[in-house]
Amino acid sequence: MLPESDLAVVLDELRRLRTRVPQLTGALAAGVDGLVVAHDTPGVDPDGLAALTAASLGVAVRLADATGNGGFRELLVRGERGYVATYAAGRTAVLTLLAQDRVNVGRLHLEGRRAGARVGELLDAAEAKARRRPPERPARPAPARTRAAARTARATATETPTATES
């Protein structure tokens, strides 16, 4: 799980992207496992979109591999009323953009590739930082001591001879 500050930076990048390309109707950063990292997808279920992105990513990766075209970079789906574009974003994430049918596809790719690279940098850096930080251990409550246990401990400590007393 990424800290809130890192998630806020990713969300800010998604919002800036939507400002640069007004025909975007949504932007989602997700792990390749289909879990949402950050989203700006009004009117679209981000969890469902992330899961579908992971499924389509699996097919796209296999298709690129089977055809000898190298590793996955991007996927574009054109529907009757718009586009869904997915871009690689670092080692373990993807960026999915939703756009209106009237979007300039060249501009969509230009901005999507740049944003995918930026989101990937942010997430890879946050993941590396999290690996360097030791895992937080939950604080253990001190065992409850009763009066009898405290008296027994004091009595035992005063009655036990030390090496200097013998």
Buried (B, 14 or more C-beta within 10 A) or exposed (E): EBEEEBBEBBBEBBEBBBEEBEBBBBBBBBBBEBEBBBBBBEEBEBEEBBBBBBEBBEEBBEEBEEEEEEEBEBBBEEEEEBBBBBBBBBEBBBBBBBBEEEBEEEEBBEBBBBBBBBBBEBBBEBBEEEEEEEEEEEEEEEEEEEEEEEEEEEEEEEEEEEEEEE
